Amino acid sequence: MAGNEHVATAAAILPLVGGAANVTSVTHCMTRLRLGLADRSRVDDAALRALPAVLGVVEDGDSYQIVLGPGKVARVTPEFARLVDESADTTPAADAATGVARSDDAAASTAADALASRGAEIRAERRSRNRTPLKLFLRRIADIFVPLIPALIGCGIIAGLGGLLVNLGWAGGLTSALTAVSSGFMALIAVFVGYNTAKEFGGTPVLGGAVAAIIVFPGVAKVEVFGTPLVPGQGGVLGALGAAALAAYVERWCRRRVPEAVDVLVTPTLTVLVSGLVTLYGLMYVAGEVAEGIGTAADWLLTHTGAFAGFVLGGLFLPLVMLGLHQALIPIHTTLIESQGYTVLLPVLAMAGAGQVGCAIAVALRLKRNTSLRKTVRSALPAGVLGVGEPLIYGVSLPLGRPFITACVGGAAGGGLVGLFSMLGTKVGATAIGPSGWALFPLLAGNRGLGTTAAVYGLGLLAGYGVGFAATYLFGFDSATLRELNADNLPASASASASAPAAAPAATGIAEPSPAQPSEP
């Protein structure tokens, strides 16, 4: 039955994005089906949002993203790709028929076509404003690291299980095996980063992986740089990122200049040789210093300014997401996990989701007569508790405007509390990135034992829930908005548009707030 449901979801989505002929690429991340589209104007946004399986839609540069949620997206994507492939044979005829129909319609309704053309121009202009060099670069960085998240999660949970067994003194023989299973990926993560980096920067992926593998090769200990022997793994993922990007550049340079007759021999050799030597005698040392600086800075930040830093990070994380700047944190998280065993930043940032949960509960209590919005809260709240915040953000707090801000206040409170405990000597970290909320408990690690670490994280969640609830209940609505939103059977879309004050765009950094605007948290 579940398989049929995923096939039905894919079949329902395909015609609403303009059919197979309009789909140029199909990928997915942890929660979103990401599509490349030939003609954005052929997408029916309203109909897509109305599908029961769709939690929201997001347009991010050239990628059209349909939010389906974790688990579901991994099952719907292959079915969607299969439907696109199966439709390829009939696409030419369908396009021809569509073209004739459009030609006839154009002759009959010139005004409508002109209006549609103007709309397309406005959307293109908006996309071009978002295609800043910084955001494009950060999107590339995210595309390198996001595919690694499932392995980080799986290995992190196994590592946590092994640590728990060690603390309890159980299954001593099994713990060594669990350590090997959980550590294998982290030992070679630089190779996977190099592979994805070369692919993203237009090089041959395996050459990027080959150059990055130099970083983790034990034999580098025999190489001295500035009179000091290198350490295997020095520079970590940052070194791998730089090495593979350099390899892609060298390869592209060679492809343009090396004769075709010897290209297959010369280009790979020069790519690995030049990039490898630069990696050994430069990048590993520099990246190692940077990685060490990141760890030192993170420790100092939470040790000396923990409460303040946690308050700021927890409160501003969702606005950072909406601006696309959160992607810069991904390599920082990965570097901390690689060097220290866990990232101390993720539990603080996860408090942003706790604020959303508290906010949603307050919204449901304040809008007792708005059955449609209360239904949205009821359906999205379990996912929010487990750390999947998109349904609550897109369906509840963001379209309402002011509650999004009060939810951020809740996140700030939770982050500030976790940061305060860091100042007092109890660090809370996560061995992987991706999950948050209650789903992060199996991945927690710290310097005070699992029980203490889990207790501090739980207190942070409770603070986020409580402050997010109180701030929203007391300050989330004015009297006029409450009267309007508590009208009987008011549709959810009307609720969103009726409540959002003009301050919402300024608070979120979005020109036209809607459930579909933010980038992925």
N, C-alpha and C positions, 0 to 999 in steps of 0.2 A: 504493500500500500504506500509506504514512504517513497519507494522508487517512482510509482505512478504520480505521486504528488509533485516530485521534483521535475518530472517530464512535463506535467501540466503547467507548472510555473514557468519553465523555459518556453513552452509553446505560447503561453499568454504574453510573455514579454516580447518575443520576437517581432510580431507585427506592429507593436507599439513603438519600436525603435526604428521603424521604416523598413522592416523585412531584412532578409539575408543579404540582399544586394547593397544595403546601406551599412552593413557591418564590415569593417576592415580589419579588426583585431578583437580577440576575446582573451582576457586574462582575469584573474581574481586575486584579491588579497585576503586578509582574515575575515572581513565582513562584507566586501563589496565585489560585485560583478563589474569589471572595468572594460568598457567597450571603446574601440575606435570607430568613429562614424564618418561616412563620406559626406552626408548632408544632415547637419544638426536640425534643420527646420522640419524634417520629416518625423521627428520624435513627438509623441503625444505625452507630455509630462503629466498632465492631470490624470489621464487614464492609468499611467504607470503607478502613480502614487495611490490610486484607488485599489490596486491589486492587494489582496490580503497578505501575500507573502512579502510585499515591498514595504520596507520601513522608511524609505526616503530616496531621493535622487540628488546627486551632487555633480556639478560640472566643474572640472578642474583642468584648465588648459585644454588640451586636445583629447582628454579622457572624459567619457561620460560614464558616471559611476552609479550603479543601482545598489542600494543598501539592502542586503538580504539577511545579514546576521551571521555569526560564526557557525560552522557546521553546515548550515543550509547552503551557503554560497559554494562550498567545496563540492556539493552534490549537484547543484543546479548548473554550475558552469560547464561541466563536460556534456550535459544533456543539451545545453544551449549551443555549444560548439558543434555538437553532432547535427542538430537541426540546421545550423548555418551551412555545414558541409553538404548535407543532403539536399539543400535547396539550391546548391551551386549550379546544378545542371539545368534547372528551370529559370534561373535568374535572367539570362538574356532575353527570353521571350517575355517574361514578366516586365522587365524594364522597358522593352519596346512598346508593350501595351500601355504601360503607365505613361510613357513619353507621349504617345498619341493622345491619351486622355488629357494629359496636362496641356498639350498644345491646344486642344479644343476648349478647355476651360479658360486658358489664357485669352483666347479670342473673345470669349463670352464675358469674362469678368476681369478686365484690365485693372480696375481699381483695387480689387482684392489682391491681385498678384503684386501690385506696387506696394501695398501695405505689408504683405508677407516679406517682400524684398527688404523693405525698410527695417522690419523686425530682425531679419537675418543680419543686416548691417550693424544694428545696435548690439546684438549678441556677439558679433565678431569683434566689435570695438571693445566690449567689456572683456572678452578673452584676451585681447592684445594688451590691455592694461594689466592683466594678471600675469602676463608672460615676462616678468622682470628677470634679469639675469640671476638674481639671488634665488628667486623661487624656482626657476628652472634647474639651477644647480642643486638646490635642496631636494627637489623631486627626483633627480638622478640618484642622489645619495640614498634616499628612501627606497628607490627601486633596487638598489644593491643589497640592502640589509633586510627589507621586509620578507623576501623569500626564505630567509634563514630563521625566521621566528618560530615556525613549527618545531624545528630541531632544537632550538634553544628551550622551548617549553618542555618538550618531551624529556630531554636530557636533564633539565633543571628539576623536574618532578622526581625523576629517578635518583638524582643526587640527594634531594631532600629525603626521600624514603631511605636511602642508604645511611644518611646522617642520623635519622631517627632510630634506625636499628642499632647503630653504633652507640648512641646515647643510652638505649635501653639494654644494651648488652645481649641482644638477640641475634641469632643466625650469623655468627661470626664468619663462617665460610662464605656465606652469600654476599656479605658486604663488599668483599674484594671484587667479586664479579660485578656487582652493581656500580662500583667505582669505575671499573674499566668501561662498562657500557655507557655511563654518563659522561666520562671524561674524553672519550675518543673524538667526539665532534669538536669539543673545545680545543683539543690539542691541534686540530687541523683546520680550525675556523678561518685562519688566514688564507688557506688555499681556496675555500669556497668564496670568500670575499674577493680574492683576486679573479676568480672565474667570472663572477657576476660583474665585477668592475670592467673587465675587458669587454664583456658583452654589451654593457651599457655605453661604453665609450667608442664603440665601433671597431673593436679588435677581435681577434680569434679567442674565444673564451679559454680554451685549453692552454694557450700561451700565457694568458694572464694568470691562470692557476699555477703554471710551471714557474713563473718568476716569483709569485707569492710564496711558493713552497720553499724557496731559498731561506725565507725568514725562519721557518720552523725546523729546518734541516740541522741535525745535531752537529754536523761538521763545521758549521760557521764558528764554533768555539775556537777553532784553530786560526781564524782570521783576526788580525789586529787592526784597529782603526784608532788613530790618534794615540797609539801606544797602549791601547786597552783591548783585550780580547772581546769579541762580540759574544753575546749570550743568545742561545737558541730561543726564538720567540721574541727577541727584542724589537720593539716597534709595533708588534701585534697587528691588529686589524688596520690601524692607521698606516703602518708601513706597507701592508698588503694593498691597501687602497691606492697609495701613491705609486707603488711599484707596478701594479697592473695598469693604472692610467698611463704611466710612462710607456709601458710595453705597447699599449694600443696606439699611442702617438708614434712610436718608432716603427711599428708595423705599417701604419698608414703611410708614413714617409717612405718606407722601402717599397711599398706597392706602387707608388707613383714613379719610382726611379729605376728599380731593378728590372732588367729585361725579362720577359715572360719565360724564356727558355730556361732560366736558372732561378726563377722566383721561388719555386717550391723548395729549393735548397738554401738560397741566400737569405730570404726574408725571415723565416723562423729562426735561423741561426743568429743573425744580427739582432733580432728582437730580444731573444733570450740573453745573448751575450752582453749587449749594451745595457739593457735594463737590469740585468742581474748584477753587473759590476757597479752600476750607480746605486742599486739597492744595498749592496754590501758596504760600499765605501761612503755612503751618504745617507740614504733614506732610513736605514735601520737605526742609525745613531740619532738622527733628528727626530724620527717618529718615536723612538724610545724616550727621548727627553720630553716630548709633548705628552705622551701617554702618562709618564710619571707626573708631569705637571697637572694633568687632569685629575688624577687620583688625589694628589696633594691638595688641589683647590677644592675638590668636593669634600674631603675630610675637614679642611679648615672652615669651609662655609658652614657646615652643619655643626661643627664643634664650637665655633665662636659666635656665629650669628644664627644658630639653628632655628629658633622660634621665628625670627623675622624672615629668614630665608624661606622657611616652610610656609609661612603665611603668604608671601609674595608668589612663590611657585605654585602653591595649591590654588590660589585665587586667580592667577593669570593663565593657567595652563590651557583652559578652553579657548580664551581669546587668541592665544598663540596658535592653537590648532586651526582656528578659523582664518588666521593670516597665513597659514602654511609654514610657520616658523618652527613648529614642533619637530619637524623632520631633522633639524640640526641636532636634536638630542639623541637620535638613534645611534650614531657611532660613539657618542659619549657613553651611553648606557653599555654598549657592547665592550668598549674599552675598559670600563670599570669592572664588568663581569669577568673579563679575561684576566685582568691584573689583580683584582681583589677577591674574586669569587662571587661578588654580588654588586648590584648597583644601589646606592643609598638614595638615589633621586626618585626612582620609580614609585616606592611606597608613598612618598610625599605627593607626587603628581597624581597618584590614584585617588587622593582625597577629593579631587575635582568631581569624580563620579559620585562620591558620597553626598556631596552637596546637591547634586541633581536628584538623588533619591529622596532626600528630605524635602526638597522643593516640590517634587511631584506629589508627595503625600499631602503637603499643605494645599496645593492646587486642588486636589480632589476634595478636600474638606471645605475649602472656601467656595467652590463652585458646585454645590450639592445638587443643583437643578440642571446642570449642563451634562446630560447623560452621555453625549458623544465623547466629550473630553475626559470624563471619568472612565469611560470604557477604554480609552487610549491609555490612561494611567494604569488601569488594572492589568492590561495586557503587556505593557512595557516594563512595569515595576520589577517583576522577577528577573528579567534580563539585566536591568539596572543594578540590582543587588549583586548579581554575579559579575558585574564589571563591564557589561555591554551597554554603554550609555547612549548610543545613537538614537534608539527609539524615543527615549525621554527627551533628548536634546531637540531632535527634529520634530517630534510630535507634540511636545508640551512646552518646555521652558523657552526655547528660542523664539517660536512664533508669538508667544505671549509678551515678549519684550522684557518688561521689568523682572519677572521671575527668573529669567536667565541670569540677571545681575545678582539677585539674592542667592541663587544657587552657587554662584562663584564665591560669595561671601562664606557659604557653608564649606566649600572646598578650602578656602583660606584658613578657616578655623581648624579643620582637620589637619592640614599641612603644618600649621603653626604648632599644634600639639605634638605631632611626630618629630618636628624639628626641635622642640623644647627637650624632649627625651634624648635626642642626639647630643644636645649641649650638656646634659646631665650624665652622659657616658653610655647610654644605651642606643646603639645603632640598629636601625631596621633597614634591611636590604632585600632585594629580590634576585634570585639566581637566573632569571630569564625576563625578557620583555614581552609584552603582548597582553597578558591577563591583568585584571585589576579587580577591585571589589573583593568579594568573598572568594573568587576564583584564584586570588593571589596567595591565599594562605598556604597551599602546598609548596609554594616557591619561595617562602620567606627564609631569610637567613640573617644572622647578626652576630654580635660579639658577646651576647649574654645568654645564649641558650634559646632553643626553639620556643619554649613556653613563654619566657619573658618577651621575646620578639613578637610572638603572636598576640600577646596581651596588649602591648603598646600599639601595634597596628590596629587591633580591634577597638581600642579606645579612640584612636584617630578617626576610624569609621563612624563610631557613635557620635563623636563631636561634629563631624561633617553632616551626619543625618540631622542631629538636633539643631545646629545653628542654621542649616539650610532650611529646615522646616520653620523655625521661629522667624527667621528673616523674611521668608516668603509669606507666612501667615500674617505677619504684622505690617509688612511694607510692600508686598508684592502687587497689591491692587489698590486703586483709589475707589471711592464709593461709586462713582459713575460707571467705572469699568465693571465692578462687581454686579451692578444692576443689569448691565447689558449682557454680561456673560452668563448670568444665571437665568436668562430667559429659557423657557421650557423648550427642550429638544433643539437647541441651537446647534447647527452643524459644526463639526470641528473646524472646517475651513473658515466659517464665519467667525468662530471663536478667535482664531488666530488673527484674522485681519481686523476684528473689532477692537481687540485689546491693545495691540502694540502701539505704544506712543512713539512720537517722532524721535525720542531719545534712543530707541533701540539700535538704529544704524550706527550712531556715534559710539554706543557702548560696545558693539560687537565688531565694528570695522567693516560692516557689510552695507552695500549700497541699498539693497532691497531685501530686508530680512524675510526669510521663508523657511519652512522645514527642510529645504534642500540645499542650503548654501554652504555649510561649513565643510572643511576638509576633514579627513578621518582622524579621530582622536587616537 
